[in-house]
Amino acid sequence: TQSRSSAASDVYKRQELEALELSFKEPKKPIIAIVGGSKVSTKLGVLQSLSGLVDYLILGGGIANTFIKAGGRDIGNSLCEDSMLEVAKSMLLDSDSSCQIPSIIDVVVAKEFNAESKASIRMIEDVESDDLILDIGPKTAEKFTKIIGQAGTIIWNGPLGVFEFDQFGLGTKTIAQAIALSRGFSAAGGGDTLAAIEKYEIVDNISYISTGGGAFLEYIEGKSLPSVEALEAICC
């Protein structure tokens, strides 16, 4: 029984390494990364690494708000990291980068952050001073869906809005379904990402799902991970 368990474990380890290789070391183009979440600072290394690797970097959540503001737009009372504005601006203006950061056309806003808040759709230029941006809008979701449809490789970490509240979850749902329908290789990781995958019932349509969100991001950054080195020593 123990040898069977060990053999099964080795097979799983090889599958892990193959998935990581396909995702990051031998990716098929075009490569599209989707990164959401609340803070740029916690994912700065990932964003910078991805901008040198991928063809498109799609942003959502509070991260997107920071980039929207860096681009000169009003985001009202939305979550934003003002200390990261210069970093975001430099990434948006980097003429040497071959990575495109698609702009957000419209957003879903509310006046308060709670499950009962009324959702309103606004064009990005029409955001009001007391608005909270809580999701990407339908036009933006459609734009992102077309980009994802071209993908050879997709890397996904983080929802694009407050998907826990259904009225602010359509953006994440639309993108999740687009990834599920893609013919490209898809890799997803992170706790919130896994929750979205389960909520929208696309588990069987994602090529590789990492349960280690932090390690997943560190691998994207190019950091050496002891666990991966151990797998390589065992499997290779």
N, C-alpha and C positions, 0 to 999 in steps of 0.2 A: 504493500500500500504506500509505503514511504517513497519508494522509487518511482511509482506512478505519479505521486504528488510532485516530486522533484522534476520529473519530465514535463509535467503540465506547466509547472512554474517556469521552466526554461523556455518553453514555447511562448508563454505570455511575455517573458522578458524580450525575446527576439521580436515579437510583434510590436512591443513598445519602441524598441530601437528603430525598427523599420518605419514606423509611423513618424518618429522624430526626424529621421533622415529624409523621408518624403516631404515633410512639412517645411524643413528649414535648410537642408543641405543640398537637396536635389529637387527643388520645386519646379513645377511646370508653370509657364507664364501664360497669361498675365497673373501676377500674384497680388491678391487683395487682402489687406488686413482691416479688420473692423475692431476698433478699440473704444469701449465705453467706460463708464465709471464716473466717480465724483471728482477726483483730483489729478491734475497734470503731474504734480510733484512726485506722486507715488509711482507713476508710470513713465516718467521722463526718459529714463534710460531705454525703456522699451520703444517709446515713440521715436527716439533718435535712431535706434538700431533699425527699426522697421522702415524708417524713411530712406535708409540706404539699401534696403533689400527689396521693398515691394514697389509695384507700379501704382497702386492706389491705396491711400490711407484714409479710411472712412472713420469719422469720429462721432461720438454721441455722448449723452449725459453731461455732467458738469465739465468734463474735458472739452466738449464741443463748445460750451458756453464761453470758456476762456479764449478759445480760438476765434469765436465770433466777435467777442469784444476786442481782441487784438487786431481784428480786421476792420475795426472802426464802427461796428454796429452797437446799438443800444440793446442791452439784455435785461433791462429793468432791475428787479430784485433777485434775479436768478443766481444760483450758486456759481461762483467764479473764484479763481485764485489770482488776485491782482499781482502777486509776487512772481507769477509765471507768464505775465503778459509779454514781456520782452522776448522770452524764449519762444513763445508761440508765434510772435510776430516774425522772428528770425526764420522760423521753419516755414512760415507762409511765404516769405520773400526770398527764400533760398533759390537763386536762379541756377545753381549748379546741380540741384537735385532733380533726378528723373522721376521722382515720386510726386504724384498729384494728390492734393488734399481737396476732395470735392466740396464745394460750398453748400451750405444749408439754405434752402429757398424759403421754407416755411416751418413753423413750429406750433406745438400745442402748449397753451399757457393756462394758468389759473391765478387767482388772486391769493389763494391760501394753499398750504401743503397739507392735504388730508384726503381721506378716502371718499369724502362726500363733495369735494371741490368740483365746480363746474368747469369743464374743459372748453376752451375756445381755440380755434385755429387762426393764426395770424401769419401774414407774410413777414419775413424777417425784418423788413424795414418799418413794419407797423407795430412792433413790440412797444407796449406802454411802460411808463416808468414804475408802475406797481405790479407788473406782470412777473410771474415765475415761469420760466421755460422748463417744462417737465417731459417733453417728448419731441421728436422730430415730426414734422407735418407730413400729410399724405403725398404732396408733390415731391418732397425730399425723399420720402421712402420709395416712391416710384423711380426717381433718379438713381438712387443707390441700388435698387433692384436690377436695373438695366446693366449697371457696372458689374454686379455680382454674377449676372448671367453670362458674362464673358470669361469668367475666372477659370484658370487652370489649377490654382491653389488658393485656398481661403484660410486665413488665420483669424479666429474670433475670440476676443476676450472682453467681456463687459456688455451689459445691455445699453440700448440707445435712449432709454427714458425710464421713468418710474413705472416699470411694467407690473409691479405689485398691485397697482391700482389700474383696473381695466381701462378706464378712460384715458390713461396715459401709457398704455401698453401697445397700441396699434403699430407704432414704429418698430419696436423690438419684434413683435409678432410677424410683421411683414418681412423684415430682414431675415428672421429665423426661417421662415418658409422659403425665402429665396435661396438661402444656403442649402436647405434640404432638397430643393429642386435642382441645384447646380450639378453639372457633370464633373466639376473639378474636385480635387482632393480637399477635404475640409478638416481642419483641426480646431478644436474648441477647448478652452480651459478657464477655470475660475469658478468660484462658488455661485455667484449671481448668474453667470452664463449657464451653468448646469441647471439652476433653478428655472431659467427661461426655456431651456431645451426640454425639460420635463413638463413645464406648463403647456407648451405648445406641441407636445407629443411628437418630437422629431428625432428622438434618440437613435432610431434605426437608420436615420438618413444622414448622420454625421460620420465621416470616415474614421475619425479618431477623437476621443474625448478624454482629456486629462483631468484626473480628480485632484491633482496637486496644483492649484492655481498659482501659488507663489513660485514654485519650481518651474512651472510652465513659462511664466514671464521671465524668470532668470535665464532659462534656456534660450528664449527669443533674444535676450540681450547679449547672448554669446558667452555667458559666464560658465565656468567649469563646475559641474555638479557632481559631488561624490557618488550619488546614487547612479547617475548615468555612467560614470567611470567604472563603477562596480559591475553594472550590467554589461558594459563592453568587455570587461575582463572575463566575465563568465561566458558570455555568448559568442564572443568573437576571437 
